[in-house]
Structures are given as structure tokens and as C-alpha cells.
């Protein structure tokens, strides 16, 4: 496959996954902003939304004070924000258009319709009228994109590059989400709500984290017990059967890397395999004992380096 074609397919899937992840994060943050809590906790929650994508400096340069409505606008429709839903869905559509001949008609039409409908919703105020419904729509379009891809495309190199991009983006997002949420607790940013105390706020905090990756019901099914930080970390890092866990994401990265391997990708495959093995044989007690923040920081560094290696081996024309 031509490097340019692989590049468009890889980034098309990363951008649609990124848009979904942003919608998930904004959805739960918006819902929990309606709960009774101290003003400081609300501010930290919206600052956390920006921190996950490392956008606090960029936001402050434009908007200054952090408020719910300004963060929502910045993360949804701000054209100057490369991580906004607008920019991600536009980039996904442009990458799809560049390789339209490689995609099935259904896949192309799904991306094209998503972009056209997004513009309509933003222009007619649908997002402002019902942000929760808008975020559900973004998630549904992402689900539809993956489903149509799986149901209509030949499972050749093009398909594997699409899956590779999705899995790598998902691993990055889950690690960032965990790091920001756990690090906020360690810093003491949250101290319980005025009406419900620490225990009640802890439940909302951890259930919100789980809901942001569609893992609340999964947690209840797996552990059948109260929500604890250690089990949340275990579920989202080490469970191979949890679709958005780091381990499950890296399993898919390694599987698809193997299927598209070329003469110069051996070292990239080795690094990906080593990262997968480290996850597969890790224990949550050891991770927590040595420090979750340090562990996730190292994981993100390795994933980002892996993304660079993939670009070098497959996506950049020689």
C-alpha cells in the first residue's frame, strides 16, 4: 500500500476516535456539572477536561477564565483548537475524501454525512439547545463509522491501518483520562461535596470516570462491589476483555501491526510487543505501589514514541 494512502486511513480513524473521546469526556463533565458541589470542584472538573488534551495554555490565551460554557465552546466548535470536535470530524472527512477510492461507498457516505450534519447542528444552535443530545450524536456517528467499516470493507491492509489508528488513539485517551483523574485526587483537588461529604463525591467521581469510557455497567458486572480507585485502575489498565482498557487497545495495536508488517518495521513491532507484554503481566498492586502517575506518564511516552515509529515505518513516503 502507498504510504500516503496508509497515512490518510490511519489518521481518518484516529480523528473519528478522538472526536468520540472528546464527546464522551464533555458529556459526563456536563452531566456532573449539574450535581451539587463546591464551586472549586466544578472549576477543577472543567480544567481537567482541558488538561487531558494539554490545552490549558491554549484555552487561557483565548478565553482567560475557565468556565463551563467557554470550555464547551472551545472543545466543540472552536476552529483554532486542533482537538475540538469540529476540527476532528472535518479532518476525518478530509482524510476519507483523499482515499475515497479505497473506502467502500458506505464508509465514505458515513463520514461525509457526519460532517454535513455536524455543520447543520452547529449552525442552527442544536448544540447549545441540548449539549447532552449533541454528544450522544457524536458518539453514535463514531460507532456507526466503525460498524460500517467492519461490515463492508475487505479486511486487507487498508482495514488494518484503520483499526491500528483507532486502537492507538484509544490507548492514548484512556491513559490520559486515568492520569488526570487520579492525579487530581492525589493533589487533593477534590474534598467531597458540601451536601454529601467525601464518600458521596467519591462515588460520583469514580462513576463519572467509568461512564466516560462506557465502563460503569462493566465494572458492576466484573466486581459486583463498591467502586474503589484500585479496581477502576485495574479495569481500565489490565483487563483484556474491557474494550477501552490499555491492555485491550495494545492487543489490537500489536495484532494489526503484525498484519501490515514490512521490511523496516521489525523494531516497531518489538517495541509494541514489549509494551503489550509489560501490560499483560503487570499487577495493579505493583503499579499503585510504585505510583500510578509515573506509570501512566511512562506509558504515554511509549505510546507516543510508538506512533512516531509507525509514521516512520509506514506513513511517510520514502
C-alpha positions as CSV (number, residue, x, y, z in Angstrom):
1,X,0.0,0.0,0.0
2,X,1.2,3.5,-0.8
3,X,2.4,5.4,2.3
4,X,0.2,8.3,1.5
5,X,-2.9,6.1,1.4
6,X,-2.0,4.4,4.7
7,X,-1.4,7.8,6.3
8,X,-4.9,9.0,5.3
9,X,-6.6,5.9,6.6
10,X,-4.7,5.8,9.8
11,X,-5.4,9.5,10.6
12,X,-9.0,9.2,9.5
13,X,-9.7,6.6,12.2
14,X,-7.7,8.4,14.8
15,X,-9.6,11.6,14.3
16,X,-13.0,10.0,14.5
17,X,-12.0,8.2,17.6
18,X,-10.6,11.4,19.1
19,X,-13.9,13.2,18.4
20,X,-15.8,10.4,20.2
21,X,-13.4,10.5,23.1
22,X,-13.9,14.3,23.4
23,X,-17.7,13.9,23.3
24,X,-17.6,11.2,26.0
25,X,-15.5,13.4,28.3
26,X,-17.6,16.5,27.7
27,X,-20.8,14.5,28.1
28,X,-20.0,13.2,31.6
29,X,-18.5,16.6,32.6
30,X,-21.6,18.4,31.5
31,X,-23.9,15.9,33.3
32,X,-21.9,16.1,36.6
33,X,-21.8,19.9,36.4
34,X,-25.5,19.7,37.3
35,X,-24.7,17.9,40.6
36,X,-24.5,19.9,43.9
37,X,-20.8,20.5,44.7
38,X,-18.4,23.2,45.7
39,X,-17.6,25.9,43.0
40,X,-13.9,24.9,43.3
41,X,-14.7,21.3,42.4
42,X,-16.6,22.5,39.3
43,X,-13.7,24.6,38.2
44,X,-11.2,21.7,38.6
45,X,-13.5,19.4,36.7
46,X,-13.5,21.7,33.6
47,X,-9.8,22.4,34.0
48,X,-9.3,18.6,33.9
49,X,-11.1,18.5,30.6
50,X,-8.5,20.8,29.1
51,X,-5.6,19.1,30.9
52,X,-6.4,15.7,29.3
53,X,-5.6,17.2,25.9
54,X,-2.9,19.5,27.2
55,X,-4.9,22.5,26.2
56,X,-5.0,24.7,29.3
57,X,-2.4,27.3,27.9
58,X,-4.2,27.5,24.5
59,X,-7.5,27.9,26.2
60,X,-6.4,30.7,28.5
61,X,-4.8,32.6,25.7
62,X,-8.2,32.9,24.0
63,X,-10.7,32.8,26.9
64,X,-8.8,33.5,30.1
65,X,-11.1,32.4,32.9
66,X,-12.2,28.8,32.9
67,X,-16.0,28.4,32.8
68,X,-18.3,25.6,31.7
69,X,-19.8,27.3,28.7
70,X,-16.4,28.6,27.4
71,X,-14.8,25.2,27.7
72,X,-17.7,23.6,25.9
73,X,-17.5,26.1,23.1
74,X,-13.7,25.7,22.9
75,X,-13.8,21.9,22.8
76,X,-16.8,21.6,20.4
77,X,-16.7,24.3,17.8
78,X,-13.5,26.4,18.2
79,X,-11.7,26.2,14.8
80,X,-8.5,27.3,16.5
81,X,-8.5,24.3,18.7
82,X,-7.0,21.3,16.8
83,X,-8.6,18.9,19.3
84,X,-12.2,20.3,19.0
85,X,-14.9,18.1,17.7
86,X,-15.3,20.4,14.7
87,X,-11.7,20.1,13.7
88,X,-11.5,16.3,14.3
89,X,-14.6,15.5,12.3
90,X,-13.5,17.8,9.5
91,X,-10.1,16.2,9.4
92,X,-11.6,12.7,9.4
93,X,-13.8,13.7,6.5
94,X,-10.9,15.2,4.5
95,X,-8.8,12.2,5.0
96,X,-11.7,10.0,3.9
97,X,-12.1,12.1,0.8
98,X,-8.4,11.8,-0.1
99,X,-8.7,8.0,-0.2
100,X,-12.3,7.7,-1.3
101,X,-11.4,5.1,-3.9
102,X,-10.0,2.8,-1.1
103,X,-13.1,3.0,1.0
104,X,-16.5,1.4,0.4
105,X,-19.3,3.8,-0.6
106,X,-21.0,3.2,2.7
107,X,-17.9,4.3,4.7
108,X,-17.3,7.4,2.6
109,X,-21.0,8.4,2.9
110,X,-21.0,7.9,6.6
111,X,-18.1,10.3,7.1
112,X,-19.4,12.8,4.6
113,X,-22.9,12.8,6.2
114,X,-21.4,13.2,9.6
115,X,-19.5,16.3,8.6
116,X,-22.6,17.9,6.8
117,X,-24.9,17.1,9.8
118,X,-22.3,18.5,12.2
119,X,-22.2,21.8,10.4
120,X,-26.0,21.9,10.3
121,X,-26.3,21.2,14.1
122,X,-23.7,23.9,14.9
123,X,-25.3,26.5,12.6
124,X,-28.9,26.1,13.8
125,X,-28.0,26.0,17.5
126,X,-28.7,22.4,18.2
127,X,-25.6,22.0,20.3
128,X,-26.5,25.0,22.6
129,X,-30.1,23.8,23.0
130,X,-29.2,20.3,24.1
131,X,-25.5,19.6,24.6
132,X,-26.2,16.1,26.0
133,X,-28.1,15.1,22.9
134,X,-25.3,16.5,20.7
135,X,-22.6,14.5,22.5
136,X,-24.7,11.3,22.1
137,X,-25.0,12.1,18.4
138,X,-21.2,12.4,18.0
139,X,-20.7,9.0,19.8
140,X,-23.3,7.3,17.6
141,X,-21.7,8.6,14.5
142,X,-18.3,7.2,15.6
143,X,-20.0,3.8,16.4
144,X,-21.6,3.9,13.0
145,X,-18.3,4.6,11.3
146,X,-16.6,1.6,13.0
147,X,-19.6,-0.6,12.3
148,X,-19.8,0.2,8.6
149,X,-16.1,-0.2,8.3
150,X,-16.1,-3.6,9.8
151,X,-19.3,-4.7,8.0
152,X,-18.4,-3.5,4.5
153,X,-14.6,-3.3,4.0
154,X,-12.3,-6.0,2.8
155,X,-10.1,-6.9,5.7
156,X,-6.9,-6.1,3.9
157,X,-4.1,-3.6,4.7
158,X,-6.5,-0.6,4.4
159,X,-8.7,-2.1,7.1
160,X,-5.8,-2.9,9.3
161,X,-4.5,0.6,9.2
162,X,-7.9,1.9,10.2
163,X,-8.0,-0.4,13.2
164,X,-4.4,0.4,14.1
165,X,-5.2,4.1,14.2
166,X,-8.3,3.6,16.3
167,X,-6.6,1.3,18.8
168,X,-3.6,3.6,19.3
169,X,-5.8,6.7,19.8
170,X,-7.9,4.8,22.3
171,X,-4.9,3.7,24.3
172,X,-3.6,7.3,24.4
173,X,-7.0,8.7,25.5
174,X,-7.7,6.1,28.3
175,X,-4.2,6.7,29.7
176,X,-4.6,10.5,29.7
177,X,-8.1,10.2,31.3
178,X,-6.9,8.0,34.1
179,X,-3.8,10.1,34.7
180,X,-5.7,13.4,35.0
181,X,-8.4,12.0,37.2
182,X,-6.2,10.0,39.6
183,X,-3.6,12.8,39.7
184,X,-6.4,15.3,40.7
185,X,-7.2,13.1,43.7
186,X,-3.6,12.7,44.7
187,X,-3.2,16.5,44.6
188,X,-6.2,16.9,46.8
189,X,-8.3,18.9,44.2
190,X,-11.4,17.2,45.5
191,X,-12.6,17.0,49.1
192,X,-16.2,16.0,48.9
193,X,-19.4,17.9,48.3
194,X,-20.9,20.3,50.7
195,X,-24.1,18.3,50.8
196,X,-22.9,14.7,50.6
197,X,-19.4,14.5,52.0
198,X,-16.4,12.7,50.8
199,X,-18.0,9.3,50.3
200,X,-20.8,10.6,48.1
201,X,-18.4,12.7,46.0
202,X,-16.0,9.7,45.6
203,X,-18.9,7.7,44.2
204,X,-19.8,10.4,41.7
205,X,-16.1,11.0,40.8
206,X,-15.3,7.3,40.0
207,X,-18.6,6.5,38.4
208,X,-18.1,9.5,36.2
209,X,-14.7,8.3,35.1
210,X,-16.2,4.9,34.4
211,X,-19.1,6.3,32.4
212,X,-16.8,8.3,30.3
213,X,-15.4,5.1,28.8
214,X,-18.7,3.1,28.9
215,X,-17.4,1.0,31.8
216,X,-19.8,1.6,34.6
217,X,-22.0,-1.4,33.9
218,X,-18.9,-3.5,33.1
219,X,-17.5,-2.6,36.5
220,X,-20.6,-3.7,38.2
221,X,-20.7,-7.0,36.3
222,X,-17.0,-7.8,36.9
223,X,-16.6,-6.7,40.6
224,X,-20.2,-6.7,42.0
225,X,-19.0,-4.4,44.8
226,X,-18.5,-0.7,45.7
227,X,-16.4,1.3,43.3
228,X,-12.8,1.7,44.5
229,X,-9.9,3.5,42.9
230,X,-7.7,0.4,42.7
231,X,-10.4,-1.6,40.8
232,X,-11.1,1.2,38.5
233,X,-7.5,1.4,37.6
234,X,-7.3,-2.4,37.2
235,X,-10.3,-2.4,34.9
236,X,-9.1,0.3,32.6
237,X,-5.5,-0.8,32.5
238,X,-5.2,-4.5,32.8
239,X,-8.5,-6.2,31.8
240,X,-8.1,-7.8,28.3
241,X,-11.9,-8.1,27.9
242,X,-12.6,-4.4,28.6
243,X,-12.7,-2.8,25.1
244,X,-11.2,0.5,26.1
245,X,-8.5,-0.7,28.5
246,X,-4.8,-0.1,27.8
247,X,-4.2,-3.9,27.5
248,X,-7.1,-4.5,25.1
249,X,-6.0,-1.5,23.0
250,X,-2.4,-2.6,22.8
251,X,-3.5,-6.1,21.9
252,X,-5.2,-4.7,18.8
253,X,-2.3,-2.4,18.0
254,X,0.1,-5.4,18.0
255,X,-2.3,-7.6,16.1
256,X,-2.7,-5.1,13.3
257,X,1.0,-4.1,13.2
258,X,1.8,-7.8,12.6
259,X,-0.7,-7.9,9.7
260,X,0.8,-4.8,8.0
261,X,4.5,-5.6,8.8
262,X,7.1,-4.6,6.3
263,X,10.9,-4.9,5.9
264,X,11.6,-1.9,8.2
265,X,9.0,-2.4,10.9
266,X,10.7,-5.1,13.0
267,X,11.9,-2.7,15.7
268,X,8.5,-1.0,15.9
269,X,6.8,-4.4,16.3
270,X,9.3,-5.3,19.1
271,X,8.5,-2.1,21.0
272,X,4.8,-2.6,20.7
273,X,5.1,-6.2,21.7
274,X,7.3,-5.3,24.7
275,X,4.7,-2.7,25.8
276,X,1.9,-5.4,25.5
277,X,3.9,-7.9,27.5
278,X,4.5,-5.4,30.3
279,X,0.8,-4.8,30.5
280,X,-0.2,-8.4,30.2
281,X,2.0,-9.5,33.2
282,X,1.6,-6.4,35.4
283,X,-0.3,-6.4,38.7
284,X,-2.3,-3.5,39.8
285,X,-0.9,-3.7,43.3
286,X,2.6,-3.2,41.9
287,X,1.5,-0.3,39.7
288,X,-0.2,1.5,42.6
289,X,2.7,0.9,44.9
290,X,5.2,2.5,42.5
291,X,2.9,5.3,41.6
292,X,0.1,5.4,39.0
293,X,1.0,8.8,37.7
294,X,4.6,7.8,37.0
295,X,3.3,4.5,35.3
296,X,0.9,6.3,33.1
297,X,3.3,9.0,32.2
298,X,5.8,6.4,31.0
299,X,3.0,4.5,29.1
300,X,2.1,7.7,27.3
301,X,5.7,8.4,26.4
302,X,6.0,4.9,25.0
303,X,2.7,5.1,23.0
304,X,3.6,8.5,21.6
305,X,7.0,7.1,20.6
306,X,5.3,4.1,19.0
307,X,3.1,6.5,17.0
308,X,6.2,8.2,15.7
309,X,7.8,4.8,14.8
310,X,4.6,3.8,12.9
311,X,4.7,7.1,10.9
312,X,8.4,6.5,10.1
313,X,7.9,2.8,9.0
314,X,4.5,3.1,7.2
315,X,3.1,6.5,6.7
316,X,5.9,8.8,5.5
317,X,6.8,8.4,1.8
318,X,10.4,7.5,1.2
